[in-house]
């Protein structure tokens, strides 16, 4: 006697795929909300630097989607320009600042989810992977200048890149996801070229090839753009490499441990460089421990994280050295103007990556090592969740500027364009040119 398919009992739901999607979606939502919550209301309603002065102005001048490949200072900035095109095409002018803030925080949430997904190549432990995913959202230096704007999204993409290159895709769908993420990251940040040496990792495994080829395509397009549309001739002073070395300690481990520019100023001026050196000890110890006790993969990633932290900081200084980075020549008065900037983000994020990594390694030594290390890690991130300063928390607020511009356009029938101010005030491109036909 045969049993029909309708009498075989209840069919168990396929929950594996749903749970595999639910966690990344939850990370995106939580990462977006936490990123937004770290920014005060004034900062959320203020456009920052290139977001308005370059990307939004560019989208207003040319509303074609093709403008996302327009060069700026020798490079492509595809994701920020796409965000500007989206805002101009689908959103009202008074919402541009809030839209840029929310969408860029959403992008950080996506970066966190991708790190969660790719970190399974290093650990299957849920808490370890959540610790890595939390770094872009909670890193202390984020709100100062980089969080909540597309002008600095490229730093987060730079920190994502090594994760994209070490995850072996298990399906065609996953391969497409990682390949597209790699391609658009490279289309937005030329420094992703620093991770091309990771191609040597499992080079013969063809499953890794599509994301790696995408990185090569993106970097090649960046190089061609730089050759055809070179950046402005540098007028910066010559690099003081001793200041670069000191700067790495200040803008990586000290930025993590002391959390703010003000605290670093107080520490250095009162106690000198000893506390700055001590702040680096836990991270350098984690690096050595990973080299000594880690697996081959863990040793590789320990080297990637530390060298990337040093390399990204050094490359940024070599290309953009300024007198306010010349720490070795600072006197007492100059130390009062010290500040953590956008260049702080990537070096501190890469250094933070060492903490969950050493937690994995330490589990082979002690059963309590994992909760102890991750607990300390969580405290460090939580303590500096609320930033003492945000670069744009004094405005000028976009909604107020648009309201003023709308009044001017209505009161002056002959007016065609109104200039709406953005932050930072006094920058070369600190206005957005809004057509009056969008405001009347």
Secondary structure, 3 states (H helix, E strand, C coil): CCCCHHHCCCCCCCHHHHHHHHHHHHHHHHHHHHHHHCCCHHHHCCCECHHHHHHHHHHHHCCCHHHHHCEECCEECHHHHHHHHHHHHHCCHHHHHHHHHHHHHHHHHHHHHHHHHHHHHCCCCHHHHHHHHHHHHHCCCHHHHCCCCCCCHHHHHHHHHHHHHHCCCCCHHHHHHHHHHHHHHHCCCHHHHHHHHHHHCCCCCHHHHHHHHHHHHHHHHHHHHHHHCCCCCCCCCCCCHHHHHHHHHHHCHHHHHHCCHHHHHHHHHHHCCHHHHHHHHHHHHHHHHHHHHCCHHHHHHHHHHHHHHHHHHHHHHHHHCCHHHCHHHCCHHHHCCCCCCCCHHHHHHHHHHHHHHHHHHHCCCCCCHHHHHHHHHHHHHHHCCCCCCCCCCCCCCHHHHHHHHHHHHHHCCCCCEEEEECECCCCCCCEEEEEHHHCC
